[in-house]
Amino acid sequence: MKLPAIIHSEIIAASRLFSIESLELEFSNGAQRTFERLPKRGREAVIICAVTEDREVVLVREYMAGLHKYELGLPKGRVDEGESLEHAADRELQEEAGFGARNITHLRELSLAPGQMGFSIHSMLALDLYPQSLEGDEPEPLEVVLWPLNRVDELIFSHELSEARSIATLKIAEVALNGGQPATPTLITAG
């Protein structure tokens, strides 16, 4: 399909973290509509499903301002300028959970609400873990919780976890670990 033509676009509101863009569009059939979206801005982001040698998923419990409560989720964060997705995943895992990974695979890119947001995140699978910590930017230490991979469905239906990106990444990683076809892994050199 042919993408609609952008007749006019402008930022109509902005905060420190987000901006709202108004798009006046013309579709190939001549129909014109105005859409509002949160455009993509800034760097890429990663979310990491790290699995221990004992087939446990590494989760972190952290404060979720949007819900004003603590929840379990997968480690995640922004990719620093000049950093690969794999190195960002390894760094975030070290900062948030105290593990490094020697084997990191990019599983796929996820969008949350593509009709309204330009934001996406890259799901990563981290294996061959070892203890390694880096100082992160969280306001308080995160609680690390190891969850048996064979009980992921129980976690998904619990009240401990509600974030769609974590749920999707857990299931995608589970498929990959059970013989799915993820991309070729990138080996990370420790140290």
Phi and psi restraints in degrees (value plus and minus 20) as a CYANA .aco file:
   2 LYS   PHI    -101.7   -61.7
   2 LYS   PSI     110.8   150.8
   3 LEU   PHI     -85.6   -45.6
   3 LEU   PSI     125.6   165.6
   4 PRO   PHI     -83.9   -43.9
   4 PRO   PSI     130.2   170.2
   5 ALA   PHI    -100.8   -60.8
   5 ALA   PSI     116.3   156.3
   6 ILE   PHI    -106.0   -66.0
   6 ILE   PSI      92.5   132.5
   7 ILE   PHI    -100.0   -60.0
   7 ILE   PSI     -61.9   -21.9
   8 HIS   PHI    -176.7  -136.7
   8 HIS   PSI     123.9   163.9
   9 SER   PHI    -161.0  -121.0
   9 SER   PSI     125.3   165.3
  10 GLU   PHI    -177.2  -137.2
  10 GLU   PSI     130.3   170.3
  11 ILE   PHI     -99.8   -59.8
  11 ILE   PSI     102.0   142.0
  12 ILE   PHI    -124.5   -84.5
  12 ILE   PSI     -32.3     7.7
  13 ALA   PHI    -180.4  -140.4
  13 ALA   PSI     130.8   170.8
  14 ALA   PHI    -173.2  -133.2
  14 ALA   PSI     126.8   166.8
  15 SER   PHI    -148.7  -108.7
  15 SER   PSI    -193.7  -153.7
  16 ARG   PHI     -82.2   -42.2
  16 ARG   PSI     -51.7   -11.7
  17 LEU   PHI    -126.2   -86.2
  17 LEU   PSI     -50.6   -10.6
  18 PHE   PHI    -152.3  -112.3
  18 PHE   PSI     136.0   176.0
  19 SER   PHI    -153.4  -113.4
  19 SER   PSI     133.9   173.9
  20 ILE   PHI    -133.6   -93.6
  20 ILE   PSI     106.0   146.0
  21 GLU   PHI    -130.8   -90.8
  21 GLU   PSI     114.5   154.5
  22 SER   PHI    -118.0   -78.0
  22 SER   PSI     109.3   149.3
  23 LEU   PHI    -138.9   -98.9
  23 LEU   PSI     102.3   142.3
  24 GLU   PHI    -116.3   -76.3
  24 GLU   PSI      99.1   139.1
  25 LEU   PHI    -138.6   -98.6
  25 LEU   PSI     130.9   170.9
  26 GLU   PHI    -144.0  -104.0
  26 GLU   PSI     102.4   142.4
  27 PHE   PHI    -104.6   -64.6
  27 PHE   PSI     145.1   185.1
  28 SER   PHI     -81.1   -41.1
  28 SER   PSI     -42.1    -2.1
  29 ASN   PHI    -110.2   -70.2
  29 ASN   PSI     -13.9    26.1
  30 GLY   PHI      73.3   113.3
  30 GLY   PSI     -31.8     8.2
  31 ALA   PHI     -85.4   -45.4
  31 ALA   PSI     118.3   158.3
  32 GLN   PHI    -137.0   -97.0
  32 GLN   PSI     117.4   157.4
  33 ARG   PHI    -164.6  -124.6
  33 ARG   PSI     136.3   176.3
  34 THR   PHI    -130.5   -90.5
  34 THR   PSI     107.4   147.4
  35 PHE   PHI    -136.1   -96.1
  35 PHE   PSI     130.6   170.6
  36 GLU   PHI    -137.5   -97.5
  36 GLU   PSI     120.1   160.1
  37 ARG   PHI    -167.0  -127.0
  37 ARG   PSI     141.4   181.4
  38 LEU   PHI    -114.3   -74.3
  38 LEU   PSI      83.6   123.6
  39 PRO   PHI     -92.3   -52.3
  39 PRO   PSI     135.5   175.5
  40 LYS   PHI     -85.3   -45.3
  40 LYS   PSI     114.0   154.0
  41 ARG   PHI    -168.7  -128.7
  41 ARG   PSI     130.3   170.3
  42 GLY   PHI      63.9   103.9
  42 GLY   PSI    -176.9  -136.9
  43 ARG   PHI    -111.2   -71.2
  43 ARG   PSI     151.3   191.3
  44 GLU   PHI     -90.7   -50.7
  44 GLU   PSI     149.2   189.2
  45 ALA   PHI    -158.2  -118.2
  45 ALA   PSI     136.2   176.2
  46 VAL   PHI    -148.3  -108.3
  46 VAL   PSI     131.6   171.6
  47 ILE   PHI    -150.6  -110.6
  47 ILE   PSI     114.0   154.0
  48 ILE   PHI    -138.8   -98.8
  48 ILE   PSI     103.6   143.6
  49 CYS   PHI    -117.7   -77.7
  49 CYS   PSI      81.1   121.1
  50 ALA   PHI    -118.5   -78.5
  50 ALA   PSI     110.6   150.6
  51 VAL   PHI    -141.3  -101.3
  51 VAL   PSI     105.1   145.1
  52 THR   PHI     -94.1   -54.1
  52 THR   PSI     150.4   190.4
  53 GLU   PHI     -79.2   -39.2
  53 GLU   PSI     -49.8    -9.8
  54 ASP   PHI    -106.0   -66.0
  54 ASP   PSI      -5.9    34.1
  55 ARG   PHI      38.2    78.2
  55 ARG   PSI      28.9    68.9
  56 GLU   PHI    -135.7   -95.7
  56 GLU   PSI     119.7   159.7
  57 VAL   PHI    -106.3   -66.3
  57 VAL   PSI     116.3   156.3
  58 VAL   PHI    -107.8   -67.8
  58 VAL   PSI      97.0   137.0
  59 LEU   PHI    -137.5   -97.5
  59 LEU   PSI     139.4   179.4
  60 VAL   PHI    -147.2  -107.2
  60 VAL   PSI     122.4   162.4
  61 ARG   PHI    -121.4   -81.4
  61 ARG   PSI     102.1   142.1
  62 GLU   PHI    -162.7  -122.7
  62 GLU   PSI     142.8   182.8
  63 TYR   PHI     -91.8   -51.8
  63 TYR   PSI     111.2   151.2
  64 MET   PHI    -131.1   -91.1
  64 MET   PSI      82.2   122.2
  65 ALA   PHI     -79.8   -39.8
  65 ALA   PSI     -57.1   -17.1
  66 GLY   PHI     -80.6   -40.6
  66 GLY   PSI     -52.7   -12.7
  67 LEU   PHI    -125.4   -85.4
  67 LEU   PSI     -28.6    11.4
  68 HIS   PHI      31.3    71.3
  68 HIS   PSI      33.8    73.8
  69 LYS   PHI    -179.7  -139.7
  69 LYS   PSI     148.4   188.4
  70 TYR   PHI    -112.2   -72.2
  70 TYR   PSI     118.7   158.7
  71 GLU   PHI    -162.1  -122.1
  71 GLU   PSI     136.9   176.9
  72 LEU   PHI    -100.2   -60.2
  72 LEU   PSI     129.1   169.1
  73 GLY   PHI    -186.0  -146.0
  73 GLY   PSI     154.7   194.7
  74 LEU   PHI    -104.6   -64.6
  74 LEU   PSI     129.6   169.6
  75 PRO   PHI     -79.0   -39.0
  75 PRO   PSI     124.3   164.3
  76 LYS   PHI    -178.9  -138.9
  76 LYS   PSI     144.3   184.3
  77 GLY   PHI     152.0   192.0
  77 GLY   PSI     157.7   197.7
  78 ARG   PHI    -101.7   -61.7
  78 ARG   PSI     132.8   172.8
  79 VAL   PHI    -107.4   -67.4
  79 VAL   PSI     105.1   145.1
  80 ASP   PHI     -90.7   -50.7
  80 ASP   PSI     135.3   175.3
  81 GLU   PHI     -77.6   -37.6
  81 GLU   PSI     110.0   150.0
  82 GLY   PHI      61.4   101.4
  82 GLY   PSI     -19.7    20.3
  83 GLU   PHI    -116.2   -76.2
  83 GLU   PSI     120.3   160.3
  84 SER   PHI     -95.4   -55.4
  84 SER   PSI     142.2   182.2
  85 LEU   PHI     -78.9   -38.9
  85 LEU   PSI     -61.9   -21.9
  86 GLU   PHI     -84.5   -44.5
  86 GLU   PSI     -64.1   -24.1
  87 HIS   PHI     -88.9   -48.9
  87 HIS   PSI     -55.4   -15.4
  88 ALA   PHI     -83.6   -43.6
  88 ALA   PSI     -62.0   -22.0
  89 ALA   PHI     -83.0   -43.0
  89 ALA   PSI     -63.2   -23.2
  90 ASP   PHI     -83.8   -43.8
  90 ASP   PSI     -64.1   -24.1
  91 ARG   PHI     -84.1   -44.1
  91 ARG   PSI     -67.2   -27.2
  92 GLU   PHI     -81.6   -41.6
  92 GLU   PSI     -59.4   -19.4
  93 LEU   PHI     -82.3   -42.3
  93 LEU   PSI     -60.6   -20.6
  94 GLN   PHI     -88.0   -48.0
  94 GLN   PSI     -61.4   -21.4
  95 GLU   PHI     -88.6   -48.6
  95 GLU   PSI     -62.6   -22.6
  96 GLU   PHI    -113.4   -73.4
  96 GLU   PSI     -49.5    -9.5
  97 ALA   PHI    -145.4  -105.4
  97 ALA   PSI     -27.8    12.2
  98 GLY   PHI      57.0    97.0
  98 GLY   PSI       6.0    46.0
  99 PHE   PHI    -150.0  -110.0
  99 PHE   PSI     123.9   163.9
 100 GLY   PHI    -125.5   -85.5
 100 GLY   PSI     146.9   186.9
 101 ALA   PHI    -154.9  -114.9
 101 ALA   PSI     118.5   158.5
 102 ARG   PHI    -112.2   -72.2
 102 ARG   PSI     -34.4     5.6
 103 ASN   PHI    -155.5  -115.5
 103 ASN   PSI      93.0   133.0
 104 ILE   PHI    -147.7  -107.7
 104 ILE   PSI     108.8   148.8
 105 THR   PHI    -138.8   -98.8
 105 THR   PSI     112.4   152.4
 106 HIS   PHI     -98.8   -58.8
 106 HIS   PSI      99.4   139.4
 107 LEU   PHI    -107.1   -67.1
 107 LEU   PSI     -72.9   -32.9
 108 ARG   PHI    -197.8  -157.8
 108 ARG   PSI     145.4   185.4
 109 GLU   PHI    -113.7   -73.7
 109 GLU   PSI     117.1   157.1
 110 LEU   PHI    -138.2   -98.2
 110 LEU   PSI     123.2   163.2
 111 SER   PHI    -132.7   -92.7
 111 SER   PSI     136.3   176.3
 112 LEU   PHI    -117.7   -77.7
 112 LEU   PSI     -71.6   -31.6
 113 ALA   PHI    -164.3  -124.3
 113 ALA   PSI      55.8    95.8
 114 PRO   PHI     -83.5   -43.5
 114 PRO   PSI     -36.7     3.3
 115 GLY   PHI     -93.6   -53.6
 115 GLY   PSI     -41.2    -1.2
 116 GLN   PHI    -146.7  -106.7
 116 GLN   PSI     -35.2     4.8
 117 MET   PHI    -151.8  -111.8
 117 MET   PSI     120.0   160.0
 118 GLY   PHI    -110.5   -70.5
 118 GLY   PSI     -19.3    20.7
 119 PHE   PHI     -94.7   -54.7
 119 PHE   PSI     121.2   161.2
 120 SER   PHI    -160.6  -120.6
 120 SER   PSI     147.4   187.4
 121 ILE   PHI    -161.0  -121.0
 121 ILE   PSI     128.2   168.2
 122 HIS   PHI    -120.0   -80.0
 122 HIS   PSI     100.6   140.6
 123 SER   PHI     -98.9   -58.9
 123 SER   PSI     109.1   149.1
 124 MET   PHI    -145.9  -105.9
 124 MET   PSI     125.2   165.2
 125 LEU   PHI    -131.5   -91.5
 125 LEU   PSI     104.8   144.8
 126 ALA   PHI    -135.5   -95.5
 126 ALA   PSI     107.3   147.3
 127 LEU   PHI    -150.0  -110.0
 127 LEU   PSI     153.2   193.2
 128 ASP   PHI      35.9    75.9
 128 ASP   PSI      39.8    79.8
 129 LEU   PHI    -100.8   -60.8
 129 LEU   PSI     134.6   174.6
 130 TYR   PHI    -167.0  -127.0
 130 TYR   PSI     133.0   173.0
 131 PRO   PHI     -85.9   -45.9
 131 PRO   PSI     106.4   146.4
 132 GLN   PHI    -186.4  -146.4
 132 GLN   PSI     105.3   145.3
 133 SER   PHI    -139.3   -99.3
 133 SER   PSI     124.7   164.7
 134 LEU   PHI    -148.3  -108.3
 134 LEU   PSI     132.7   172.7
 135 GLU   PHI     -92.9   -52.9
 135 GLU   PSI     111.3   151.3
 136 GLY   PHI    -124.9   -84.9
 136 GLY   PSI    -188.5  -148.5
 137 ASP   PHI    -130.1   -90.1
 137 ASP   PSI      -8.0    32.0
 138 GLU   PHI     -89.9   -49.9
 138 GLU   PSI     128.4   168.4
 139 PRO   PHI     -93.4   -53.4
 139 PRO   PSI     -35.0     5.0
 140 GLU   PHI    -170.3  -130.3
 140 GLU   PSI     138.0   178.0
 141 PRO   PHI     -81.4   -41.4
 141 PRO   PSI     121.0   161.0
 142 LEU   PHI    -111.4   -71.4
 142 LEU   PSI     121.7   161.7
 143 GLU   PHI     -98.7   -58.7
 143 GLU   PSI     107.5   147.5
 144 VAL   PHI    -115.1   -75.1
 144 VAL   PSI     110.6   150.6
 145 VAL   PHI    -145.7  -105.7
 145 VAL   PSI     107.4   147.4
 146 LEU   PHI    -117.5   -77.5
 146 LEU   PSI     107.6   147.6
 147 TRP   PHI    -141.7  -101.7
 147 TRP   PSI     108.9   148.9
 148 PRO   PHI     -78.1   -38.1
 148 PRO   PSI     109.4   149.4
 149 LEU   PHI     -78.5   -38.5
 149 LEU   PSI     -54.6   -14.6
 150 ASN   PHI     -94.5   -54.5
 150 ASN   PSI     -20.3    19.7
 151 ARG   PHI    -138.8   -98.8
 151 ARG   PSI       2.5    42.5
 152 VAL   PHI     -81.1   -41.1
 152 VAL   PSI     -59.2   -19.2
 153 ASP   PHI     -80.4   -40.4
 153 ASP   PSI     -57.1   -17.1
 154 GLU   PHI     -82.3   -42.3
 154 GLU   PSI     -62.5   -22.5
 155 LEU   PHI     -82.7   -42.7
 155 LEU   PSI     -65.3   -25.3
 156 ILE   PHI     -80.6   -40.6
 156 ILE   PSI     -54.4   -14.4
 157 PHE   PHI    -113.2   -73.2
 157 PHE   PSI     -17.0    23.0
 158 SER   PHI    -105.0   -65.0
 158 SER   PSI     151.2   191.2
 159 HIS   PHI    -108.3   -68.3
 159 HIS   PSI     -16.1    23.9
 160 GLU   PHI     -96.8   -56.8
 160 GLU   PSI     -42.6    -2.6
 161 LEU   PHI    -161.1  -121.1
 161 LEU   PSI     107.8   147.8
 162 SER   PHI    -150.2  -110.2
 162 SER   PSI     -29.8    10.2
 163 GLU   PHI     -90.0   -50.0
 163 GLU   PSI     102.9   142.9
 164 ALA   PHI     -82.0   -42.0
 164 ALA   PSI     -56.4   -16.4
 165 ARG   PHI     -85.5   -45.5
 165 ARG   PSI     -58.9   -18.9
 166 SER   PHI     -88.0   -48.0
 166 SER   PSI     -63.9   -23.9
 167 ILE   PHI     -80.8   -40.8
 167 ILE   PSI     -67.7   -27.7
 168 ALA   PHI     -82.0   -42.0
 168 ALA   PSI     -64.5   -24.5
 169 THR   PHI     -85.0   -45.0
 169 THR   PSI     -59.7   -19.7
 170 LEU   PHI     -78.5   -38.5
 170 LEU   PSI     -65.8   -25.8
 171 LYS   PHI     -90.6   -50.6
 171 LYS   PSI     -58.9   -18.9
 172 ILE   PHI     -84.2   -44.2
 172 ILE   PSI     -62.5   -22.5
 173 ALA   PHI     -84.3   -44.3
 173 ALA   PSI     -60.2   -20.2
 174 GLU   PHI     -80.5   -40.5
 174 GLU   PSI     -63.4   -23.4
 175 VAL   PHI     -82.1   -42.1
 175 VAL   PSI     -65.5   -25.5
 176 ALA   PHI     -81.7   -41.7
 176 ALA   PSI     -61.7   -21.7
 177 LEU   PHI     -90.1   -50.1
 177 LEU   PSI     -41.6    -1.6
 178 ASN   PHI    -119.0   -79.0
 178 ASN   PSI       4.1    44.1
 179 GLY   PHI      83.5   123.5
 179 GLY   PSI     -12.0    28.0
 180 GLY   PHI     -84.9   -44.9
 180 GLY   PSI    -196.7  -156.7
 181 GLN   PHI    -136.4   -96.4
 181 GLN   PSI      51.8    91.8
 182 PRO   PHI     -94.3   -54.3
 182 PRO   PSI     152.5   192.5
 183 ALA   PHI     -85.2   -45.2
 183 ALA   PSI     148.6   188.6
 184 THR   PHI     -85.1   -45.1
 184 THR   PSI     113.2   153.2
 185 PRO   PHI     -87.5   -47.5
 185 PRO   PSI     132.9   172.9
 186 THR   PHI    -127.5   -87.5
 186 THR   PSI     104.6   144.6
 187 LEU   PHI    -102.5   -62.5
 187 LEU   PSI     113.2   153.2
 188 ILE   PHI    -123.0   -83.0
 188 ILE   PSI     110.7   150.7
 189 THR   PHI    -107.9   -67.9
 189 THR   PSI     100.4   140.4
 190 ALA   PHI     -90.7   -50.7
 190 ALA   PSI     123.3   163.3
